[in-house]
């Protein structure tokens, strides 16, 4: 690992931090250290970092805003890559908006609305990055990334680069080609439509008010913990099973929204995982339905 760290620094592959605690980088405020945290500022640095990791056979994972991620208490062996501020850009050209992978997905939707462009309203409540949204085909309110997607720039694990269109991304529910082939989104373009600014603002205000009333946004959490099973909602099933408000250590299944688990102040990753497993086990016993996690579990247990 010391040889890798030295080569990363020599290759100008971004900022390199050793044994960096990851809890501050996640919305759950949970998680142990990464062996190495790499923060590249441009595609050249990212490509150099991934090529070196590939050559040394060191496993790596990517971390965006940490809004859909649970980092284990023991931390992450290998490397964690977090795109820096150099990937935080945005550009409007006609009905197309192009944004860097670390740009806020919520902010993107707000600015698109102010430009009088419709199609991104659903993103107003998704607190991740553009890159993360593309990776998981994020969606809400009956829409998702695939419906407005134009293209994405990718750096693959060997350091090579490629631009993919919608067909190349192989989108499906909370899935993309990046679940099958290792790479990192560096930027994406979305094709929107002209709309009425007032109507767009009204729709986004309505979504925001609904989130404020139905989600525990004032407490550290990571959004929806489980995917909605076909024809149903995970929150409904968890509440129907009597698990709403259940606690384990410093973690609790939210009393506001049963598909959220909140950190009451001193939660450990094991507390969250125990609640998740309890919910999965109970729902399968009571309803015969298997709940699939939507959050990414990162690190060794």
Beta strands, then each sheet from edge to edge (+ up, - down):
strand 1: 15-21
strand 2: 33-39
strand 3: 60-62
strand 4: 69-71
strand 5: 76-81
strand 6: 90-93
strand 7: 96-100
strand 8: 117-118
strand 9: 139-140
strand 10: 143-144
strand 11: 149-156
strand 12: 161-164
strand 13: 183-191
strand 14: 193-194
strand 15: 247-248
strand 16: 251-253
strand 17: 261-263
strand 18: 296-298
sheet 1: 1+ 2- 5- 3-
sheet 2: 4+ 18+
sheet 3: 6+ 7- 13+ 11- 12+
sheet 4: 8+ 14-
sheet 5: 9+ 10-
sheet 6: 15+ 16- 17+
end
